[in-house]
């Protein structure tokens, strides 16, 4: 739990989505089949018994907070989307996004999916009414590149991996050309 709420959140605040995703996935892989986490203890003094506490809510709450912030995070007067998502999530072909996520600016929804032929990403962002800016981090595996934006897109492409909007409002369709590694 401390790793999630302190270390992973610090990496996310610094913009290090890779480290954030690594801590998130490691924590998920360490959970029980029912996604609970027990606080384990070593041997009690004078005995060979190993004990532990029952399940607690600290880790699940930290996990949910990190997942939320990894997918939707307020930063000052704007919103960061998918900053802490694992690079493998988009590459899987499964959709990445949220529906009606509450933010300081109102509810936000977005969905991004890699086309089966790996040539483009498609989806949408439905922005709330008042952020000054928004960034969608397109986190694909190393070697993949974003090569262009669809004709109706109003975003600008930053660093070949981040879409940026100034004062985004309402629903915006996404179409982004992608080039997988050779």
C-alpha positions as CSV (number, residue, x, y, z in Angstrom):
1,X,0.0,0.0,0.0
2,X,2.8,2.4,0.9
3,X,4.5,1.6,-2.5
4,X,1.3,2.6,-4.3
5,X,0.2,5.6,-2.3
6,X,3.7,7.1,-1.8
7,X,6.3,5.7,-4.4
8,X,4.0,5.1,-7.4
9,X,2.0,8.3,-6.9
10,X,5.3,10.3,-6.7
11,X,6.4,8.7,-10.0
12,X,3.1,9.6,-11.5
13,X,3.4,13.2,-10.3
14,X,6.8,13.4,-11.9
15,X,5.4,12.1,-15.2
16,X,7.1,8.7,-15.0
17,X,4.3,6.5,-16.3
18,X,6.5,3.5,-16.8
19,X,7.5,3.3,-13.1
20,X,3.9,3.9,-12.1
21,X,2.6,1.1,-14.2
22,X,5.3,-1.3,-13.0
23,X,4.3,-0.7,-9.3
24,X,0.7,-1.0,-10.2
25,X,1.1,-4.3,-12.0
26,X,3.4,-5.7,-9.3
27,X,0.8,-4.9,-6.7
28,X,-2.0,-6.5,-8.7
29,X,0.2,-9.7,-9.2
30,X,0.8,-9.9,-5.4
31,X,-2.9,-9.8,-4.4
32,X,-4.9,-12.9,-3.5
33,X,-7.3,-14.4,-6.0
34,X,-10.0,-12.1,-4.6
35,X,-7.7,-9.1,-4.8
36,X,-7.2,-8.6,-1.2
37,X,-3.8,-8.1,0.5
38,X,-2.8,-9.5,3.9
39,X,-0.2,-7.8,5.9
40,X,2.3,-10.6,6.6
41,X,4.6,-10.8,9.6
42,X,7.7,-12.8,10.2
43,X,8.2,-15.1,13.1
44,X,7.0,-14.1,16.5
45,X,9.8,-14.0,19.1
46,X,10.4,-17.3,20.8
47,X,8.3,-19.4,18.4
48,X,8.6,-20.9,14.9
49,X,5.1,-19.7,13.9
50,X,4.6,-17.1,11.2
51,X,1.5,-14.9,11.6
52,X,-0.2,-12.1,9.9
53,X,-3.0,-9.6,10.0
54,X,-6.3,-10.2,8.3
55,X,-7.1,-8.4,5.1
56,X,-7.3,-4.6,5.4
57,X,-8.5,-1.8,3.2
58,X,-5.4,0.3,3.0
59,X,-4.0,-1.5,-0.1
60,X,-7.3,-1.7,-2.0
61,X,-8.0,2.0,-1.4
62,X,-4.4,2.9,-2.5
63,X,-4.8,0.7,-5.5
64,X,-8.1,2.3,-6.6
65,X,-6.6,5.8,-6.0
66,X,-3.6,5.0,-8.2
67,X,-5.7,3.4,-11.0
68,X,-7.9,6.5,-11.1
69,X,-4.9,8.9,-11.1
70,X,-3.1,6.7,-13.7
71,X,-6.1,7.1,-16.0
72,X,-7.4,10.5,-15.1
73,X,-5.4,13.0,-13.0
74,X,-6.0,16.7,-12.3
75,X,-2.9,18.8,-12.6
76,X,-3.6,22.5,-11.8
77,X,-6.1,23.8,-14.2
78,X,-5.9,20.8,-16.6
79,X,-6.3,17.1,-17.0
80,X,-3.8,14.3,-17.7
81,X,-5.3,11.2,-19.3
82,X,-3.6,7.8,-19.3
83,X,-0.3,9.1,-18.0
84,X,0.2,6.0,-15.8
85,X,-1.2,3.3,-18.1
86,X,0.9,0.3,-18.9
87,X,2.3,0.4,-22.5
88,X,1.0,-3.1,-23.1
89,X,-2.6,-2.1,-22.5
90,X,-3.1,-0.2,-25.8
91,X,-0.9,-2.7,-27.8
92,X,-3.3,-5.5,-26.6
93,X,-6.0,-4.2,-28.9
94,X,-8.4,-3.9,-26.0
95,X,-10.0,-0.5,-25.4
96,X,-8.4,1.8,-22.8
97,X,-10.5,4.5,-21.1
98,X,-13.0,5.5,-18.5
99,X,-16.7,6.3,-18.4
100,X,-18.1,9.3,-16.5
101,X,-15.0,9.7,-14.2
102,X,-15.6,12.5,-11.7
103,X,-13.0,15.3,-11.9
104,X,-12.7,18.8,-10.4
105,X,-14.0,20.0,-13.8
106,X,-17.0,17.6,-14.2
107,X,-17.4,14.1,-15.6
108,X,-14.9,12.9,-18.2
109,X,-15.1,9.9,-20.5
110,X,-12.6,8.6,-23.0
111,X,-11.9,5.5,-25.0
112,X,-8.9,4.6,-27.2
113,X,-8.4,1.4,-29.2
114,X,-5.7,0.2,-31.5
115,X,-7.1,-1.0,-34.9
116,X,-6.6,-4.7,-35.6
117,X,-4.1,-3.9,-38.4
118,X,-2.1,-1.7,-36.0
119,X,-2.2,1.3,-38.4
120,X,-4.2,3.7,-36.2
121,X,-5.8,4.4,-32.9
122,X,-9.4,5.4,-32.8
123,X,-11.7,6.6,-30.1
124,X,-13.0,9.7,-28.4
125,X,-12.7,12.0,-25.5
126,X,-15.7,13.6,-23.9
127,X,-14.3,16.6,-22.0
128,X,-16.0,18.2,-19.0
129,X,-16.9,21.9,-19.3
130,X,-14.0,23.8,-17.8
131,X,-10.4,22.5,-18.0
132,X,-7.9,25.0,-19.4
133,X,-6.0,22.2,-21.1
134,X,-6.0,18.5,-21.6
135,X,-3.3,15.9,-22.5
136,X,-3.9,12.4,-23.6
137,X,-0.8,10.2,-23.2
138,X,-0.6,7.6,-25.9
139,X,1.6,5.0,-24.2
140,X,2.5,2.3,-26.8
141,X,5.5,-0.1,-26.5
142,X,9.0,1.1,-27.3
143,X,9.6,1.6,-31.0
144,X,5.9,2.5,-31.9
145,X,5.4,6.0,-33.2
146,X,2.5,8.3,-33.8
147,X,2.7,9.6,-37.3
148,X,-0.2,11.8,-37.8
149,X,-3.6,13.1,-36.6
150,X,-6.9,12.6,-38.4
151,X,-8.3,15.6,-40.4
152,X,-11.0,16.5,-37.8
153,X,-8.7,16.5,-34.8
154,X,-8.1,19.7,-33.0
155,X,-5.2,18.5,-30.8
156,X,-1.6,19.1,-31.4
157,X,1.0,16.3,-31.1
158,X,3.7,16.8,-28.5
159,X,6.8,14.6,-28.3
160,X,5.3,12.0,-30.8
161,X,3.2,10.5,-27.9
162,X,1.1,13.2,-26.3
163,X,-2.0,14.8,-27.7
164,X,-2.6,18.4,-26.3
165,X,-5.8,20.5,-26.3
166,X,-6.2,24.0,-25.2
167,X,-9.6,24.6,-23.5
168,X,-11.2,21.3,-24.7
169,X,-14.9,21.1,-24.5
170,X,-17.4,18.3,-25.3
171,X,-17.0,15.2,-27.4
172,X,-14.0,14.9,-29.7
173,X,-13.4,12.0,-32.0
174,X,-9.9,10.5,-32.2
175,X,-8.0,9.1,-35.1
176,X,-4.3,8.8,-34.9
177,X,-2.0,7.2,-37.4
178,X,0.4,4.7,-35.8
179,X,3.6,3.0,-37.1
180,X,4.7,-0.2,-35.3
181,X,8.3,-1.1,-35.1
182,X,9.8,-2.6,-38.3
